Structures are given as C-alpha cells and as structure tokens.
Amino acid sequence: MIPQFFLTAGFVIVVDQLVKVFIKTHIKLYETIKVIPDIFNITYIENYGIAFGLTGQGENQLKRWILCGIIFVAIIAIIFYWIKNTHKTFLFNFSLGLITGGAAGNLIDRTLRGSVIDFIEVGFKQLSWPVFNIADSAVSVGVFLFVIYLIITKEQVEEK
C-alpha cells in the first residue's frame, strides 16, 4: 500500500502539472480571464523568481539552477524527515505531502522550462496578491497545517 504522504505529494504534482499544461496551451502569456471581477482572475505569467516573484523576473541560468538545487535539497530533507517519523498522524503525512508535492511541481517547471507557470490572481479591486499556482498553494497550506500539527503535538506532550 502506498503511504498517504506519497499519495498526497503525487496528487499535487499531477494536478499542478495538468493545470499548468492547460493554462500554457489555452491562454496567451499575460492574458487575463476575469472569473469573479475585482476578486479572482486567471492570469498566465511565467515566474523566473521564487515564490510570488521574489528575486526578480529576469531569466538567469545561475539563479535557475541554484533555486533548483535548493528546492531539490529541501524535498530530500522533507522525505528523510518523513521516513524518520512515519508513525505520525494523518495531519503530519498530509501536510508534508502537500509541501513536497508543491515543491516538486515547481521544481519540474523550473527544470524543464526555466520558469514557473503562475495563473491564480486574487485580490480586491486595485489590491492584488502576486500571481501564484497550485503548487504554491499546496506548499502554503501544507506549511500552515504542519504548524497546526506541531502545536497540537506540543499540547498533547505537555498534557502528559
């Protein structure tokens, strides 16, 4: 039986990559489709920086491969941490699966294309969050859930 950690990571990778292929083949670069006006748009951009466009947008091969290396090392570290703690709960496995799958989804983009396809734009009127993707969302939700797991675990240990 495949552990929940790998099922979660695999699901995130597959969905992330399929949606990115759809976006790239059906929407023009920088095109915006208004889904909920002033709140939610689909806007196709290619991000050469790290999360939310940090480190700038220019294509730079050195930056590309340094980011790939950092992401790869982070994925390996998470997998080793998971192996060491495989007896943990659903929340532990699910949160680390989300983080790993999201990181791997963006690593695939960065390795194959040199940039990450971003397309989710949310905000209100003129205020807009930087455009992101499913992999970014998985990492963010995964980190949030992992922090909750750590808080719950700490409280359980303190109660004993």
matplotlib code that plots the C-alpha trace (Angstrom):
import matplotlib.pyplot as plt

x = [0.0, 1.3, 1.7, -0.6, 2.5, 3.3, -0.3, -0.8, 2.5, 1.8, -1.8, -0.5, 2.2, -0.2, -3.0, -0.5, 1.2, -2.0, -3.5, -0.2, -0.3, -3.9, -3.0, 0.0, -1.9, -5.2, -4.2, -1.8, 1.1, -0.1, -3.7, -6.3, -9.6, -11.9, -13.7, -15.1, -14.5, -12.2, -11.6, -10.4, -8.8, -6.8, -3.7, -1.0, 2.6, 5.9, 7.8, 11.6, 11.9, 11.0, 7.6, 5.4, 8.2, 10.8, 14.3, 13.1, 11.7, 14.7, 15.8, 19.2, 20.7, 22.7, 19.7, 17.6, 20.0, 20.7, 16.9, 16.6, 19.3, 17.8, 14.4, 15.8, 17.7, 14.6, 12.5, 15.1, 15.3, 11.5, 11.5, 14.2, 12.3, 9.1, 10.9, 12.3, 8.8, 6.5, 4.4, 2.9, -0.7, -2.8, -2.1, 1.6, 1.6, -0.9, 0.9, 4.3, 2.8, 1.4, 4.7, 6.7, 4.2, 4.1, 7.9, 8.3, 5.6, 7.5, 10.9, 9.6, 8.7, 11.9, 14.0, 12.1, 11.3, 13.5, 10.4, 7.3, 3.8, 1.6, -2.0, -4.1, -4.7, -6.7, -7.3, -9.9, -10.2, -6.7, -5.2, -3.9, -1.8, 1.1, 0.0, 0.6, -0.2, -1.5, 2.0, 2.5, -0.9, -0.1, 3.2, 1.5, -1.4, 1.0, 3.2, 0.1, -1.2, 2.2, 2.4, -1.0, 0.3, 3.3, 1.1, -1.3, 1.6, 3.2, 0.0, -0.5, 3.0, 2.6, -0.7, 1.0]
y = [0.0, 3.5, 5.7, 8.7, 11.1, 9.9, 9.8, 13.4, 14.5, 12.6, 14.0, 17.6, 17.1, 15.6, 18.2, 21.0, 19.9, 19.1, 22.5, 24.3, 22.4, 23.5, 27.1, 27.2, 25.7, 27.6, 31.1, 33.5, 34.8, 37.8, 37.2, 37.7, 35.9, 37.5, 34.8, 37.0, 40.6, 42.6, 39.4, 36.4, 36.2, 33.6, 35.5, 33.5, 34.6, 32.9, 33.5, 33.3, 34.2, 32.3, 32.4, 35.3, 36.7, 37.4, 37.7, 39.4, 38.3, 38.2, 34.8, 33.9, 30.4, 30.6, 31.7, 29.0, 26.1, 27.5, 27.5, 24.0, 22.8, 24.4, 23.0, 19.5, 19.5, 20.7, 17.9, 15.3, 16.7, 16.5, 12.9, 11.9, 13.7, 11.9, 8.5, 9.1, 9.9, 7.7, 6.6, 10.1, 11.1, 11.9, 15.7, 15.0, 12.9, 15.2, 18.4, 17.1, 15.6, 18.9, 20.7, 18.0, 17.8, 21.6, 21.9, 19.1, 20.6, 23.9, 22.1, 20.3, 23.6, 25.3, 22.3, 21.8, 25.5, 27.7, 29.4, 28.5, 28.9, 31.1, 31.8, 32.4, 36.1, 37.1, 40.5, 43.2, 46.0, 47.5, 45.5, 42.2, 39.4, 38.3, 35.7, 32.1, 28.5, 25.2, 24.1, 27.4, 26.9, 23.4, 24.5, 27.3, 25.2, 22.4, 24.7, 26.1, 22.5, 21.4, 24.3, 23.2, 19.7, 20.9, 23.0, 20.1, 17.7, 20.1, 20.5, 16.7, 16.2, 18.9, 17.3, 14.0]
z = [0.0, -0.9, 2.1, 2.4, 2.2, -1.3, -2.5, -1.4, -3.0, -6.2, -6.4, -6.0, -8.7, -11.2, -10.7, -10.7, -13.9, -15.8, -14.9, -16.0, -19.3, -19.8, -19.0, -21.3, -24.2, -23.9, -22.6, -24.0, -21.9, -19.8, -20.8, -18.0, -17.7, -15.2, -13.2, -10.4, -11.3, -8.9, -6.8, -8.8, -12.2, -14.2, -15.4, -17.2, -16.3, -16.2, -12.9, -13.0, -9.3, -6.3, -4.6, -5.6, -8.0, -5.3, -6.6, -9.8, -13.1, -15.4, -16.8, -15.3, -15.6, -12.5, -10.4, -12.1, -11.1, -7.7, -7.0, -8.4, -6.1, -3.1, -3.9, -4.5, -1.2, 0.6, -0.9, 0.1, 3.6, 4.0, 2.7, 5.2, 8.0, 6.9, 6.8, 10.3, 11.6, 9.5, 12.5, 12.8, 12.1, 9.1, 9.6, 9.7, 6.5, 4.6, 5.4, 4.4, 1.3, 0.3, 0.9, -1.0, -3.9, -4.3, -4.2, -6.7, -9.0, -9.2, -9.5, -12.6, -14.2, -13.2, -14.5, -17.8, -18.7, -16.5, -15.1, -13.1, -14.7, -12.4, -13.1, -9.9, -9.2, -6.2, -4.6, -4.2, -6.8, -7.2, -4.4, -5.8, -4.3, -6.5, -9.1, -7.9, -8.8, -7.4, -6.2, -4.3, -2.7, -1.7, -0.1, 1.8, 3.0, 3.9, 6.0, 7.8, 8.5, 9.6, 12.1, 13.4, 13.7, 15.7, 18.0, 18.6, 19.2, 21.7, 23.6, 23.8, 25.1, 27.7, 28.9, 29.7]

ax = plt.figure().add_subplot(projection="3d")
ax.plot(x, y, z, "-o")
ax.set_aspect("equal")
plt.show()
